[in-house]
Amino acid sequence: MATILKDDRFSRTGISEAEWKVRIDLAAFYRLSALYGWDDFIYTHISARVPGPDHHFLINPFGLMFDEITASSLVKVDLDGNVIGESDYGINYAGYVIHSAIHGARDDAHYIVHFHSADGMAVSAHAEGLLPLNQRALALIPRLSYHDYEGVALNLDERERLVADLGDTKVMLLRNHGTLALGASPGEAWSGIYQLESACTAQVRSLSVGRDNVLIAPEKAQAEVKRQMSRERQPVEGRRTHYDLVWEAALRKASRQAAGYDA
């Protein structure tokens, strides 16, 4: 059973309704990631932009595991890394470097997620990157970017190169490092990281039989999937989007299996 923090150090005092909604979604994102085994002890990070003009974002307190995160325990920081409000915990500086770079550069980066999963790290270290081995990978490859490894993300000047490599994409492999996805909504970011992590796991399993015995998807099929995925999904007024449905389902799972994230 997931841990539920009941600690007077974490409070909803002074938090607007709009920010509280984001905090609940982000805390659920952390709990779900733990359920899927994508957490990394107290390391790696997911962030969310706080509604309003101040360019603040929320991130995990450094020292808590993903299955301990609650809405009230999240730490609010500005783009310079200053903690806004009171917190007994600091933040992971590498998380600040990565997330501040993208939040500062991309208006559509409301949610950003970065993992060190075993399969994600394995594919990030593969010379060929993500291979066209299955339908999920084929859908991702045309919109997947890469950023070369420069060491632990502690140097502020790496932010410019990270943003440049990301371009206008929303899923990325950080070479020799891990996975990253972003979205304008929690559902879009969750969809991106779920598809990327799943594609990486499928590749690791496929290559376990040897590279020579793996069937690469036909080029014609690759082109067709690219064409299919390039078609704009126009939202219908009054109807929930694909990402809405994804996130509603994810929240139901979090409520069933990781209750307490909204505390």
C-alpha positions in Angstrom: 0.0 0.0 0.0 1.3 3.5 -0.9 2.5 5.6 2.0 0.2 8.6 3.0 2.1 11.4 4.5 0.3 13.0 7.5 2.7 15.7 8.5 2.0 19.2 9.8 4.9 20.5 7.8 2.8 20.1 4.6 -0.2 22.4 4.4 -2.7 23.9 1.9 -2.5 27.3 3.5 -2.2 30.1 0.9 -2.7 27.9 -2.1 -5.2 29.0 -4.8 -7.8 26.6 -6.1 -6.1 26.6 -9.6 -2.7 25.7 -8.0 -4.3 23.0 -5.8 -5.8 21.3 -8.9 -2.3 21.2 -10.5 -0.8 19.9 -7.3 -3.3 17.0 -7.2 -2.6 16.1 -10.8 1.2 16.2 -10.2 1.0 14.2 -7.0 -1.1 11.6 -8.8 1.5 11.6 -11.6 4.2 10.7 -9.1 2.2 8.0 -7.5 1.3 6.4 -10.9 5.0 6.5 -11.9 5.9 4.6 -8.8 3.1 2.0 -9.6 4.6 1.4 -13.0 8.1 1.1 -11.6 9.5 4.2 -13.1 10.7 5.8 -9.9 14.4 5.9 -8.9 14.5 6.0 -5.1 14.5 9.8 -4.3 15.9 10.7 -7.7 14.4 11.8 -11.0 11.6 14.3 -11.2 8.3 15.5 -12.6 7.3 19.1 -12.6 4.2 21.2 -13.4 3.8 24.9 -14.1 1.8 26.9 -11.6 -1.1 28.8 -13.1 -0.4 32.6 -13.2 2.1 35.1 -14.6 5.0 34.3 -12.2 6.6 31.4 -14.1 6.7 29.2 -11.0 6.7 25.5 -11.2 6.2 22.6 -8.8 8.6 19.7 -8.3 9.2 16.9 -5.8 10.9 17.6 -2.4 14.3 16.1 -2.5 14.2 13.3 0.1 10.8 11.8 -0.5 10.1 8.8 -2.7 7.5 9.0 -5.4 5.0 6.9 -3.5 5.2 9.4 -0.6 4.4 12.5 -2.6 1.2 14.4 -1.8 -0.3 17.6 -3.3 0.7 19.6 -0.2 4.3 18.3 -0.1 5.3 19.5 -3.5 7.9 22.4 -3.6 7.2 25.5 -5.6 10.2 27.2 -7.2 10.9 30.1 -9.6 13.0 29.9 -12.8 16.0 30.9 -10.8 15.7 28.0 -8.4 14.4 29.9 -5.4 11.9 28.1 -3.2 8.6 29.9 -2.9 7.0 29.6 0.5 8.1 27.3 3.3 9.4 23.7 2.9 11.6 21.6 5.1 13.0 20.0 2.0 15.1 21.3 -0.8 15.0 20.2 -4.5 17.2 18.1 -6.6 19.5 20.6 -8.4 19.8 18.5 -11.5 16.0 18.5 -11.7 16.0 22.2 -11.4 18.5 22.6 -14.3 16.5 20.3 -16.6 13.0 21.5 -15.8 13.7 25.2 -15.6 15.3 25.0 -19.0 12.2 23.6 -20.6 9.6 25.5 -18.6 11.4 28.7 -19.5 11.6 28.0 -23.2 8.4 26.2 -24.0 4.9 27.7 -23.4 3.4 24.3 -24.0 5.5 22.6 -21.3 3.0 22.6 -18.5 4.1 19.2 -17.3 7.6 17.7 -17.7 8.7 14.2 -16.7 12.2 12.7 -16.6 13.0 9.2 -15.6 16.0 6.9 -15.1 14.2 3.6 -15.8 16.3 0.6 -16.6 14.9 0.1 -20.1 14.9 3.8 -20.8 18.5 4.1 -19.9 19.3 1.0 -21.9 17.8 2.4 -25.1 19.3 5.8 -24.5 22.7 4.2 -24.5 22.0 2.2 -27.7 23.9 3.6 -30.7 20.9 3.3 -32.9 18.5 4.8 -30.4 14.9 3.8 -30.6 14.4 1.3 -33.4 11.3 0.8 -35.6 10.5 -2.6 -34.1 6.9 -2.2 -33.2 3.9 0.0 -33.7 4.5 2.1 -30.6 8.1 2.9 -31.6 7.0 3.7 -35.1 4.5 6.3 -33.8 7.2 7.9 -31.6 10.3 7.9 -33.9 9.2 10.8 -36.2 8.6 13.1 -33.2 11.5 11.9 -30.9 14.5 14.0 -30.2 17.9 13.2 -28.6 20.3 15.1 -26.4 23.9 13.9 -26.0 25.3 13.2 -22.5 27.3 16.0 -20.9 27.6 14.6 -17.4 25.3 15.0 -14.4 22.9 17.9 -15.3 24.5 20.4 -12.9 25.8 23.0 -15.3 23.4 25.8 -16.2 24.9 26.3 -19.6 23.7 22.9 -20.7 20.1 24.2 -20.6 20.5 26.1 -23.9 21.8 23.0 -25.7 19.0 20.8 -24.1 16.3 23.2 -25.3 17.9 23.4 -28.8 18.0 19.6 -29.1 14.4 19.3 -27.9 13.2 21.7 -30.6 9.5 21.5 -30.9 9.3 17.8 -29.9 7.6 16.5 -26.8 9.5 13.2 -26.2 13.2 12.8 -25.9 15.9 10.3 -25.1 18.7 11.8 -23.0 21.7 9.8 -24.2 23.3 7.5 -21.6 20.8 9.0 -19.2 17.1 8.3 -19.5 13.7 9.4 -20.9 11.8 12.7 -21.0 8.4 13.9 -22.1 6.3 17.0 -21.8 2.8 18.1 -22.4 0.3 21.0 -22.1 -1.8 18.7 -19.8 -1.0 15.9 -17.4 -2.7 13.5 -19.9 -0.4 14.5 -22.7 2.7 14.2 -20.7 1.6 10.9 -19.2 0.8 9.6 -22.7 4.2 10.6 -24.0 6.2 9.0 -21.2 4.0 5.9 -21.1 4.5 5.3 -24.8 8.2 6.0 -24.7 8.9 3.8 -21.7 6.8 1.0 -23.2 8.6 1.3 -26.5 12.0 1.1 -24.7 10.9 -2.0 -22.8 9.7 -3.7 -25.9 13.0 -2.9 -27.6 15.1 -4.3 -24.8 13.0 -7.5 -24.8 13.2 -7.8 -28.6 17.0 -7.3 -28.7 17.4 -10.0 -26.0 17.1 -12.6 -28.9 20.0 -10.9 -30.8 20.1 -7.9 -33.2 20.3 -10.2 -36.3 17.1 -11.9 -35.5 14.9 -8.8 -34.9 12.4 -7.9 -37.6 12.5 -4.2 -38.5 9.2 -2.9 -39.7 9.0 -2.5 -43.5 9.8 1.0 -44.7 6.4 1.4 -46.4 4.7 0.6 -43.1 7.0 3.0 -41.3 6.0 5.8 -43.7 2.3 4.9 -43.4 2.4 5.1 -39.6 4.2 8.5 -39.9 1.5 9.8 -42.2 -1.3 8.5 -39.9 0.3 10.0 -36.8 0.9 13.4 -38.5 -2.8 14.0 -39.0 -3.9 16.7 -36.6 -6.4 15.5 -34.0 -8.9 18.3 -33.9 -10.7 18.5 -30.5 -14.5 18.5 -30.8 -16.2 21.2 -28.7 -17.8 19.8 -25.7 -16.1 16.5 -26.1 -13.2 15.2 -24.0 -9.9 14.8 -25.9 -7.9 11.6 -26.1 -5.6 13.0 -23.4 -8.5 13.8 -21.2 -9.7 10.2 -21.4 -6.1 9.0 -20.7 -5.8 11.1 -17.6 -9.2 10.3 -16.2 -8.4 6.6 -16.5 -5.0 7.2 -14.9 -6.5 9.1 -12.0 -9.0 6.3 -11.4 -6.1 3.9 -11.1 -4.2 6.2 -8.7 -7.3 6.5 -6.6 -7.7 2.7 -6.4 -4.1 1.8 -5.9 -2.3 4.9 -4.4 -5.0 6.7 -2.4 -3.9 9.8 -0.4 -2.0 11.7 -3.1 -4.5 14.5 -2.8 -3.7 15.2 0.8 
